[in-house]
Amino acid sequence: MLGTALTLVALLASTVPATASASATASTGTSARPVVTVAQGTLRGQNHDGAQEFLGVPYAAPPVGDARLGAPREPRGWGGVREANRQAPACVQFSPFGLADPTAVSEDCLYLDVYRPKGARAGARLPVILWIHGGAYSQGTGTQFGGRTTADLTNSVVVSINYRLGQLGYLALPELARENARRSGSFGLLDQIQALRWTRENIAAFGGNPANVTVSGQSAGSGSVCGLLAAPSAAGLFHRVVLQSGPCTLLRTPDSARAATQARAFAEAAGCAEPAEVAACLRAAPAAALVEAARTLPTSGPASGDGLLPLDPAAAIGSGDWNKVPVLIGSTRSESRLFVALSQPRLTEAEYTAQILATYGTAGPEVLARYPVSAYGSPYLALSAVMTDSSFACHTAWSGRLFASQVPTYVYEFDDPDSPTLAGAQVPGLDMSNAHSAELAYLHDFTAGDRPLAPAQAALATRMKRYWGAFARFGSPTVPGQTAWPPTGSGKVLTLNPASTRTSSSFASDHQCDFWQTQPTRPPL
């Protein structure tokens, strides 16, 4: 079941992006358009509501031709003024699931969007929040996560990035890895580091503080943040992190040997079996052929055991050898409802029982006793609880405990029993509230929810943005007038609920983590 959940994490918040045409025709106002000069040239952005946005900004050269399947290269400069009022295409999508997949895609996709408050000017030294989207390392785009409201509300500069996906982003072939200094095929992670370097060099021109950068990600984006925490070459590029629905003890990386075997099988499926020609063959192959080869051989994301990630992130954190910064980490109350709804929506009680017994063997009867259908109302909800608790919830608790022994750490649980789900994902008749990705509509200008937020939900969204903004600014999510959020060393978790945001000491017991600690899904440290 855990394998099913992690396979279905290909859905991780990867729905339709805000398109270039939508961006260009948004309510941008009539005041003078903002102009900023970065290392590569001058950008002309646009005013939008209470913020200014600079869209489709290149942070690396296009990874095409002989640059395909290689480390990112420095972005090219330009003369004159570059218009920055249209978003770039998404990177090539390797696992489209049909919810509302991006239609504008390209290999030329290493761009980012910058959002700042309207009054921001160069040298303002505002905190910076850099967002990494999810999508199982195989789909999604940063363009669907607008940062206008956060920038305006929290007086921060927000950056949202694209990075290469699928085997264009993660392919640990030795023939490719030996071409770069890190001897790594984790090109997507290298893209993220390049985006951070670009941010360090240029964000002051937008009013941001390069010495106060928070990296935030959800699901596979959170797994990417785990990778940044463990990558020696990312040291000093960021100063706090937010991990949403992607605890590092859950999203483990394959070692380089296993990743190389997987990459070889993929290359053969793509028609590039000859080692002497494999790099040239893969660079010449149509992108559609690579996507087709990945259908039965999906990427596992970044690999460890090379010069980029010497250790798996969870192992690095456990050893104390990582880029130590304050951590904000959390999950949604019922993460796995999304995965079960989309894979087994009409599960029967007999099927549930058989699945639990087959999965947990001798522990199966105890799992059934702890998660009886009668206590949840349906096999769907019971299985969702099993999968949520054994994976996302308890690993959030375990990862939080691991971080808290070394750095200031704050843990949350998102719990809105009427939250929207992703557009196109709602299965009629099933309660999908609090499922994986539910919190995204509360933290971004995110139009991929299945309905707008109600007034009480919008108020919660404002409180959440203020918590995240305070953490980015101070390293502590302390907001005057809002419920105090103590560090997790106190045993407290902040519950984010529209009716009552409160602290709780029962998170681990609510999700039966003492029991799951004894099972194969326990923290592997």
N, C-alpha and C positions, 0 to 999 in steps of 0.2 A: 504493500500500500504506500509506503514511503517513496518507493521508486516511482509509482504512479504519480504521486504528488509532485515529485521533482521533475518528472517529464512534463507534466502539465504546467509547470512553472514557465513554460514557453508562452503562457498567456500573460506573464507578469506585466500588467499595466502597459500593454502594447497595442493601443487602439488608434483611432484615426488622429493624425496630427492637425494642428491648425495649419491650413494650407497657405501657400504664398499668396493666392488671390484673396483669401479671407483676410490675411494680415494687411494686405495693401489697401483694402477697402474698409478697414475698421475705423471706429470713431477716433480720428487722430488729431482733431482740433485744427485751428487755423493759425496758431502762433508760429513764430519762426522755428524752423526745424533745427534741432541741436547738431553741432558739428564737433567731432573729436578727432584728434590726430594720434595714431598709434605708430609703432615702429615701422609698419608696412606702408603707411600712407594715411590719408584723411578720410573719415567716414561721416556721412550725413544720415542721421537717424530720423526718428519721428516722435512727436508727442502722442501719447495714448492714455486717456483718462488722467490719473494723477501721476503718471510716470513718463519717462522717456525710454525708448527702446531702439536698439541697434541690432538689426537682424541679419542673419546670413554672413557673419564675419568669419573669414578664413583663419584658422589657427594652425594649419599645416598645409603643405602643398597637396594637390589632388593625388590620391594613392592609386594611380592608374598607370597603364603601360608597364615599364620596368620597375615602377614604384609599387605595383600591386604585390601584396604579400611581403612587404618590407617594413622596416621601422619608419615612422612618420618623418617627413622632411620639413624643414623650415618653410613657412608660408612665403609666397612671392609678394613682392611689393607692387604698388600700382602708382601711376601718376594721376594728378587731378584729384577729384573727389569721388569716392565710391559710394553709391547709393546703398544704404543699409536699412531698407524698408520692406524687404521681402525675405521670407525664410527660405533656407536651402532645402533641397530634397532630403528625405530620409536615406540612410545607408541601405544597401541591398538587404532585403528581408529574406531570411532563410527558413523561417517557420511561420508562414502566414496561417492564421486559424479562422479567418473569415468573419471575425466580429465586426470589423470595420477597418481593414488593414490599410496602411498608407498606400496611396496611389502614386505619389511623386517620389520615386526612388532613383538613386544613382550611386555609382562607385565614387564619384566626386562629391563627397559628403562630409568632409571634415571641417565643419563650420560650427559656430556657436552663436547664441543670442545673448545680448546683455541688456538688462533692465536696471534703471536707476530712478531715484526720486527726481521730480522735475527741477527742484532747486539745487541738485548736486552739481558740483563743479570740480575740476581737476584739483587735487590736493586736499579734498574734504576728508579723506581717510575714513570713509565709511566701511563698516564690516562687509565682507564679501561672502556670498553663499553660492557655491558651485554645485549644480545638480547633475547627477548621473542617473539616467532612466533605466528601468528594468526591461526584461524581455528574454530571459533565459540565455543571454549573450547571443541571441539569434534573431531578434526582431525588436521593434520599437524605434522611437526617435525622440530627441530632446525638444523638438518643435511643438509637441503637444502640451508642454508644461510651461505656460506663461508665468512670468515673474513680476508682472506689473503691480498687482495688489500687494504682494509681500514687500517689494521695493518701497512703495509709497507708505504702507502701514508701519514698517519697521525701520525706515530710513536706512536701507541697506542696498547694496548692489548685488543683483542676482545674475548668475551666468548659467545657461543650460546648454549642454553640449550633445553633439552626435559623436559616435565612435563606431569603428568597423565591427561588423557582426558576423556570426556564423564562421565558416572556415576562412573567409576573407579577413576575419579578425583574430581567429584562434586556430592555428595550424602548426603543430610542433614538429614539423619535419626538420631533421638535422640539416638538410640541404638548404633550407631557408634560414634556420636559426643562426647558422654560422656566418651569415652575411652581416649581422649587426653586433654591436659591441656587447650587448647583454646575452648574446647567443640564445635568444628566445623567440618563440613563435607566437607569443601572446601580444599580437599587434594591437588589439583593442585596448589592452591595459597600457601599452606604450602610447597609444593615442591619448588616453586620459592623462597620463603624465605630461605629454606635450601640451595639452590644453591647460594644465596647471602652470606649466612654465610660461606659456603665453600670457596667462592671467597675471602671474607675478611680474612680468615685464611691462604689461600694458594697462592693468586695471586702474592704476593711479590716474590715468588720463580721463577715466570715467568718474572719478571721485572715490574710488575704492582704495582700501588699505591692503597692500600686498603682504603686510605682516599680520593680517587678521583674516584668514581665509578658512571657511568651514566647508568641508566636502560632505554632501548629503546624497544618499541614494536609497532606492527601494528595490527589494527583491534582488534580481541579478545586479542592479545598480548598487545595492548594499554589499553584495558579494565583491563587486569591483572595489568598493571602499575598503573592504577587508584586505584585498590585494594591495591597495595603496599603503595601508598600515604596515604591511610586511615587506614592501619593496624598498630596499636601501636607497635606490635612486630617487625615490619620492620624498626623502627626508627634507624637512624644511619648507616644502611647498604648500603645506596646509597646517592648521593650528587647532582644529577641532573637527569632529566627525559626527554625522547622524546616520544611524543604521536602522532602516525601516523594513521590517518583514524580511530580513535576510541575515540572521545571526551567523557569525563566523564559524561557530562550532557545527553548524548545519551545512553550510555551503562549502564543502571541502573541495580542494583542487586535486586533480590527478597528478601523479608524479611524472617526471619528464619521460621516463621509459614507457609508461602506459600511454601517455599522450602521444608519443611518437608512433606507437603501434596503431593507435586510432587514426592518426594522421596518414599513415601509410595505407591503411584500408580505404580511407576516403580518397586518396590520390588514385588508387587503383580503380575505385568506382567511378571516378571522373575521367578515366581513360588515360591516366598518366602513371603507368606502372614502372617505367624504366628509370632507375635511380639517377642515371647520368643526365637524363633529360627532364626530370620531374619538375624542377623549378620553372624552366622555360615553358613546359607543357601547361602547367597550371596558370601561368601568367597569360598564356595565349588563349586559354579556354573561354568560351562565352560564359558570362556570369550565370545565365540560366542553366547551363550544364552543371555548374558547381552547386547551385541551389538544388537541382534534381538529385545529385549524388548525396546531398546531405539529408534527404528525406528519411532514409533509413539509418543514417550515421550522423545524428546531430552532434554539434560541438559540446564539449564539456566545459568550455570557458577557459580561463587562464590555467596554465600548468605550473607546478612548482618543481624545484630542483635544478633551476638554471640560474644565470646571472641576474635575472630580473626578480624572480621570487625564489631565493635560496631554500625557503621553507614554506610549507603550507601555512596560510595565515593563522589558523587556529593554533598550530604548533608553535609558530613564532611568538604569538601573544602569550601562550602558556609558558614559553621559555623566558619571557621578559625581554626578548631581542626584537623590538618593533618600534615604529615611530610613535612614541607615546604622546598622546594628546587627550584632552577631555572627550568623553563619549556620551552621546544621547542615543538610546537604543529602545526599540519597542516593536510591538506587533498588534494585529487586530484580534478581537475577541474570538472570532470563528474563521480563521484564515482558510481552512480547507473546504469550506462550503463551496467556494468557486470551483475547485478541482473536482469534487464529488459531483456537483451539479452538472458539470460539463462532460463527465465520463460515465457516471452511474446514476442518473437522475431518478430512475424508477427501480431502484434497488429494493428487493424484497427482504423480509426478515430472514428467510432461509438462506438467501445469498449472503446476507450480512454475517450470519453465524458461520457459514462455511468459509467465508473469506477471513474472518478473524482467526478461526482455528487453523487454517492453512498458513497464515502469516506468522502467528505467534506460537505455534506448536504447543508445548506443554504449558505455556503461560496463557494460551488462548482462553480456557475457562475463566481464569481470573479477569482477563480483559473484558469478557462478556458480563461477568458479574459487576464490574466497575462501570461498564457502559451498556446497561440493558436498554433495549429499544423502548421499553415501557417508561423509562426515565426521560427520554428525549422526544418521544412522540412519533418518531419515524426512523426506519433504518438509515435514511439519508442523513438525518441530523446526528444519529449515534455514530455513524462512520466518520462524519465530519469532525465530531468531537475527538474521536480516537486519533485521527490524523493530525488535527490541530495541536492537541496536547503533546503527542509524541514527537512532533517535529518543531514547528515554529514557536509555540508557546514555551515549552520547557527549554528549548535551546536558547530562546531569548533570556530566560532566567539564568541558565548556565553561563552563557556568554557574558551577561551583565555581571555575574558574580566574578568571572575571570577578569574582566576589565576593572571592576571596583577594587580589586586587591592591588591595583597598580596606579590607577588614575581616577579623577573625579568622574563619576558615572551616574547617569539619570535614566531611569527605566519608565516606560509608559505602556499602557494598554488602551487602544482605541476601542470604545464600546458604545456605538450608536445603534440601538436595535431597529432603527428604521433607515439605515444609511442606504444611499443608492449603490447599485453595482455598476459594472462596466456596460456601456451601451452595446446592446446585442447579445449580452451574456445571460440575461435573466431567463430562467426556465420557468414557464408558467406553473404556478402552484407551489413553488419552492421558496422558502425563506432564505434569501442570500445576503441578508444584512450582515455587516461586520466581516465580510469575506475578504480574501486577499485583494488588495488595492483599494479597499473602501475609503481609506483615509486620504487618497490622492486629491479628491475633489475639495477637501478642506484645506489643503496646503498650497494649491496652485490655481492659476487661472486655467482650469482643466475642463474642457468641454466634452469629455468622453464618458461622463456619467450617464446613467439611463434616465435621469431627471434632475432638475435643478434642486438646490438645497432649500429646505423650508427655513423660515425666519430663525427658529431656535437652532437649526443646524448651521446657518450662516453665522450666528453669534458664536457657536463653538469653533467654527473655522477661524474667526477673528482671534479668539483666545489662543488657538493652536499656533497661528502664525506669530503671535506675540511671544509665545514661549520659545518657538524655534528662533525667532529674531533675537531674543535676549540671550539665548545660548550662544548664537553666533557672535554677538557683541561682547559678552562678558565671560563666556565659558561656563555660565550657570543660568538655567532658565528661570530667573527670578523676575517676576513682573508685578509691580505695585498694583494692588487691587485684585489680583488673581490668586487662586489657591496656591499656597507655597508648595514647591516641588523639591522635596529633600533628596539628597544623593542616595543611591541604592544601598550604600553601606549601612543605612539606617534600617534596612529591611522593607522600605516603603516603595510602592509603585504608584505612579499617578494614573488614575483612570479618567479618560477623556470621554465624557458623556454629555449630551446636550442639556440634560436636566440638572446634572450635578457633577462637576469636576471635583474629584476627591482623591485623597491618598488611601492606599490599602496595603495591608500586610498579608493578604490572602492569595496573591497571584499564584504562587507556586502550588499551594494546596488546592486552589480552584481548578488547576490543570493537572493535578495528581502527579506532580513532578517527582516526588519521592518514589512512587511506583515506577515511573518511566526511567528513573535513574538505574533501576535493576535490569532493564531490558536492553536489547541490542542497539536501540536508538539513543542510549545514554551518551553524555559527552565523551568523545574519544580521547580525553586527556587525563 
